[in-house]
Amino acid sequence: MTTSLKIDFVSDVTCPWCAVGLGALEQALGKLRAEVSADIHFQPFELNPHMAAEGQDASEHLTEKYGSTPEQQAQIRETIRQRGEEVGFEFKREGRGRVWNTFDAHRLLHWADTEGAFGQQAALKKALLKACHGRAENMSSHAVLADIAESVGLDRARAEAILASDEFAADVRERQQFYASAGIRSVPAIIINDKHLISGGQPAEVFEQALRQIAAEA
């Protein structure tokens, strides 16, 4: 008999550690298949909510935001690449090139969660992460976002209509405010059964141990 867990995965498409964390979480759930089942919902968080539509050079952005040098950025990028490799996620070795505004991507993710078939939100999330970090695609481009939505079986015309409007904008902002008011300041933040928090791109073993303990308590 398996224990069902509700998991809210709070993250941003532009966050490389979110790709690592998701891969590790899925590995852990795979190992716990006989013990735990998970209902995962991807919740919005913007690392750069005021990013302009044209984006910003990634190295310039990281220097401005964190004070890191190009050499430090390369070292961190290699660490993330190696962690990604451990969980089956392939990062573009030279990085993303630019950092983009991701609000419209979050609107599509909200749509997929509320109107899509089972599993489509997760498929869209993973496709967006691959497009952003694996192929360095423009995450603010409506054409790119519509292509990605269509690639996971979502209706392209509906996606284009959403992107051309402000549909789901209020919903996304409400969810962002909810998690901000709950104290979420960095991502990934994985919230289990509305009360247990696992922060960061942890190794699969950490997720496995935590999930097993939470399931036993539940």
C-alpha positions as CSV (number, residue, x, y, z in Angstrom):
1,M,0.0,0.0,0.0
2,T,1.4,3.4,-1.0
3,T,1.1,6.7,0.8
4,S,-0.1,9.6,-1.3
5,L,1.8,12.9,-0.9
6,K,0.8,16.3,-2.2
7,I,3.9,18.1,-3.5
8,D,4.1,21.8,-4.4
9,F,7.3,22.4,-6.4
10,V,7.9,26.2,-6.2
11,S,10.4,27.2,-8.9
12,D,11.3,29.3,-11.8
13,V,12.1,28.2,-15.4
14,T,15.3,30.2,-15.4
15,C,16.6,28.5,-12.3
16,P,19.2,25.8,-13.1
17,W,19.1,24.4,-9.6
18,C,15.3,23.8,-10.1
19,A,16.1,21.5,-13.0
20,V,18.6,19.6,-10.8
21,G,16.1,19.5,-7.9
22,L,13.3,18.2,-10.0
23,G,15.5,15.5,-11.5
24,A,16.6,14.4,-8.0
25,L,13.0,14.4,-6.7
26,E,11.9,12.2,-9.6
27,Q,14.8,9.8,-8.9
28,A,13.8,9.6,-5.3
29,L,10.1,9.0,-6.2
30,G,11.2,6.3,-8.6
31,K,13.0,4.5,-5.8
32,L,10.0,4.9,-3.5
33,R,7.5,3.7,-6.1
34,A,6.2,0.9,-3.9
35,E,5.9,3.2,-0.8
36,V,4.9,6.7,-2.1
37,S,2.8,8.2,-4.8
38,A,3.0,11.9,-5.5
39,D,0.6,14.5,-6.7
40,I,3.0,17.3,-8.0
41,H,1.9,20.8,-8.8
42,F,4.4,23.3,-10.1
43,Q,4.0,26.7,-8.5
44,P,5.3,30.0,-9.8
45,F,8.3,32.0,-8.5
46,E,10.2,34.6,-10.5
47,L,13.9,35.1,-9.8
48,N,13.9,38.2,-11.9
49,P,10.3,39.6,-12.0
50,H,11.4,43.0,-13.4
51,M,13.5,41.6,-16.2
52,A,12.8,43.5,-19.4
53,A,11.3,41.7,-22.5
54,E,14.6,41.8,-24.3
55,G,16.4,40.0,-21.4
56,Q,19.9,40.5,-20.3
57,D,23.3,39.0,-21.0
58,A,23.6,36.1,-18.4
59,S,27.2,36.9,-17.3
60,E,26.4,40.6,-16.9
61,H,23.2,39.7,-15.0
62,L,25.1,37.4,-12.6
63,T,27.8,40.0,-12.0
64,E,25.2,42.7,-11.2
65,K,23.1,40.5,-9.0
66,Y,25.7,38.4,-7.1
67,G,29.0,40.2,-7.8
68,S,30.5,37.0,-9.3
69,T,33.3,37.0,-11.8
70,P,33.2,35.2,-15.2
71,E,35.6,32.7,-13.8
72,Q,33.4,32.0,-10.7
73,Q,30.4,31.8,-13.0
74,A,32.2,29.2,-15.2
75,Q,33.0,27.1,-12.1
76,I,29.5,27.2,-10.7
77,R,28.1,26.4,-14.2
78,E,30.4,23.3,-14.3
79,T,29.2,22.2,-10.8
80,I,25.6,22.5,-11.9
81,R,26.3,20.7,-15.2
82,Q,27.8,17.8,-13.2
83,R,24.8,17.7,-10.8
84,G,22.5,17.8,-13.8
85,E,24.3,14.8,-15.3
86,E,23.7,12.8,-12.1
87,V,20.0,13.2,-12.5
88,G,19.8,12.9,-16.3
89,F,19.5,16.6,-17.2
90,E,21.8,17.9,-19.9
91,F,22.8,21.6,-19.5
92,K,24.2,23.5,-22.4
93,R,27.9,23.6,-21.5
94,E,28.5,27.3,-22.4
95,G,25.4,28.4,-20.5
96,R,22.2,30.2,-21.4
97,G,23.6,33.3,-23.0
98,R,20.8,35.5,-21.8
99,V,18.4,35.6,-18.9
100,W,14.7,36.1,-19.9
101,N,11.5,37.2,-18.3
102,T,9.5,34.1,-17.4
103,F,6.1,35.4,-16.4
104,D,4.4,34.2,-19.5
105,A,5.9,30.7,-19.1
106,H,4.3,30.6,-15.6
107,R,1.0,31.6,-17.1
108,L,1.1,28.6,-19.4
109,L,2.1,26.3,-16.5
110,H,-0.9,27.5,-14.6
111,W,-3.1,26.9,-17.6
112,A,-1.7,23.4,-18.0
113,D,-2.3,22.6,-14.3
114,T,-5.9,23.9,-14.3
115,E,-7.1,22.8,-17.7
116,G,-4.6,20.3,-19.0
117,A,-4.7,16.5,-18.9
118,F,-3.0,14.6,-16.1
119,G,0.8,14.9,-16.4
120,Q,0.7,17.8,-18.9
121,Q,1.9,20.4,-16.5
122,A,4.9,18.3,-15.5
123,A,5.6,17.6,-19.2
124,L,5.5,21.3,-19.9
125,K,7.7,22.2,-17.0
126,K,10.3,19.7,-18.0
127,A,10.1,20.9,-21.7
128,L,10.6,24.5,-20.6
129,L,13.6,23.7,-18.4
130,K,15.2,21.8,-21.3
131,A,14.5,24.6,-23.7
132,C,15.9,27.2,-21.3
133,H,19.0,25.4,-20.0
134,G,19.6,22.7,-22.6
135,R,19.1,24.8,-25.8
136,A,19.3,28.4,-24.5
137,E,16.0,29.4,-26.0
138,N,14.2,32.7,-25.4
139,M,11.7,32.1,-22.6
140,S,9.9,35.3,-23.2
141,S,9.2,34.6,-26.9
142,H,5.5,33.8,-27.5
143,A,6.4,31.7,-30.5
144,V,9.0,29.6,-28.5
145,L,6.5,29.1,-25.7
146,A,3.7,28.1,-28.1
147,D,6.1,25.6,-29.8
148,I,6.9,24.1,-26.4
149,A,3.3,23.9,-25.3
150,E,2.4,22.2,-28.6
151,S,5.3,19.7,-28.2
152,V,3.8,18.3,-25.0
153,G,0.3,17.9,-26.5
154,L,-1.3,21.2,-25.4
155,D,-3.5,23.1,-27.8
156,R,-1.3,25.6,-29.7
157,A,-4.2,27.9,-30.6
158,R,-5.2,28.1,-26.9
159,A,-1.7,28.7,-25.8
160,E,-1.3,31.5,-28.3
161,A,-4.6,33.1,-27.2
162,I,-3.4,33.0,-23.6
163,L,-0.1,34.6,-24.5
164,A,-1.7,37.3,-26.5
165,S,-3.9,38.3,-23.5
166,D,-3.4,38.7,-19.8
167,E,-5.3,35.5,-19.0
168,F,-4.1,33.8,-15.8
169,A,-1.9,36.8,-14.9
170,A,-3.8,37.5,-11.7
171,D,-3.8,33.8,-10.8
172,V,0.0,33.6,-11.1
173,R,0.5,36.8,-9.2
174,E,-1.8,35.5,-6.4
175,R,0.2,32.3,-6.2
176,Q,3.5,34.1,-6.1
177,Q,2.3,36.4,-3.3
178,F,1.0,33.4,-1.4
179,Y,4.4,31.7,-1.4
180,A,6.2,35.0,-0.7
181,S,4.1,35.6,2.3
182,A,4.8,32.0,3.5
183,G,8.5,33.0,3.5
184,I,9.8,31.4,0.3
185,R,12.7,33.5,-0.8
186,S,14.7,31.1,-2.9
187,V,14.0,28.1,-5.2
188,P,13.5,25.3,-5.6
189,A,11.3,25.1,-2.6
190,I,9.5,21.7,-2.3
191,I,6.5,21.8,0.0
192,I,5.0,18.4,1.0
193,N,1.5,18.1,2.4
194,D,1.4,21.9,2.9
195,K,3.8,21.7,5.9
196,H,7.1,20.1,5.2
197,L,9.7,22.1,3.3
198,I,12.8,20.8,1.4
199,S,14.9,23.7,0.1
200,G,17.4,23.7,-2.8
201,G,18.6,21.3,-5.4
202,Q,19.3,18.5,-3.0
203,P,20.7,15.1,-4.0
204,A,18.2,12.3,-4.6
205,E,19.2,10.6,-1.4
206,V,18.1,13.6,0.7
207,F,14.7,13.6,-1.0
208,E,14.4,9.9,-0.6
209,Q,15.1,10.0,3.1
210,A,12.7,13.0,3.7
211,L,9.9,11.5,1.6
212,R,10.1,8.2,3.4
213,Q,10.0,9.8,6.8
214,I,7.1,12.1,5.8
215,A,5.2,9.2,4.4
216,A,5.7,7.1,7.5
217,E,4.4,10.0,9.7
218,A,1.4,10.4,7.4
